Amino acid sequence: MTKTYLDLNTNQTYTKSVVSYSIPPDDNVRVTQMKCSVEILHMAKEPKGLLRTRRLDKFSYLDLETGEVRKYRINETREHNLKGLLKSKKMMRHYINNNFTGSLNEKFITLTYDPFIKPNIELKCVYDDFRKFLQKLKRRYGNVDYINVPELHLSGVWHCHALLRFNDFDKIFVDNDTIVFPAWGNGWTKTKSITSVNNLGAYFSSKLSFINNAYDVRLESYPSGMKLFRCSRGILKPETNIMQYHEALGIVRDSKLSYSQTVEVHNSTGNLLNSITLEEYKKL
């Protein structure tokens, strides 16, 4: 299967093809260990920028070859926004799979604004309203951790996708009509259990399909550098390490391979730019 893509910055086309490939045992891989799964990422060619720079803060980075501190160039194009959101989307998937397992004390909640109640709201207001909503739940249920993703409808109305974990309960019933709806108070709500979902990170990410489309008009409404998701302090960052592939296989020897794919990237003249392999293992 081969797909062709257009880089909006350079106006160059490139192709991605799914191929068969075996990772050499002594090659370096990036291993991300999560609560219920392990992800192994192999790239035949490491991006050069990652090898010669180190990020200092959101505005500057250190050039490891020259020792100079440089400023990031701010690019306001859709392509820049898309790349940043795609990176955040992958990070969000890792955070979800490291903290949510589909347990009986976890819920998936969607909070939508009614434009007749709050028209033309800004993102800052969305964050503030979610904070107030969470405070109401905490007064009722105690310790609650969350991952919250604001998203914009094509109509221009914001809504939030949120995963909530009620830490003081082994299992919980949260009624949408009598608890969630009045606690939100800004429009409509939907509350779901997630016990039947196998890969919560992939499931949750699928709700944000617009991020895969550089031509989606909603990208223009997302502030440059915006974080795709926010989370509470109790949400733990997954562990990521660089090691040789044969060492990684030792980590997953008691796990089941659930996904494996290798993609080759070629430029418009047919030259191979990179070969990227992703393997996902489910812990037994």
Secondary structure, 3 states (H helix, E strand, C coil): CEEEEECCCCCCEEEEEEECCCCCCCCEEEEEECCCEEEEEEECCCCHHHHHEEECCCCEEEECCCCCEEECCCCCCHHHHHHHHHHHHHHHHHHHHHHCCCCCCEEEEEEEECCCCCCCCCHHHHHHHHHHHHHHHHHHHCCEEEEEEEEECCCCCEEEEEEEEECCCCCCCCCHHHHHHHHHCCEEEEEEECCCCCCHHHHHHHCCHHHHCCCCHHHHHCCCCCCCCEECCCCCCCEEEEEEHHHHHHHCCCEEEEEEEEEEEEECCCCEEEEEEEEEEEEC
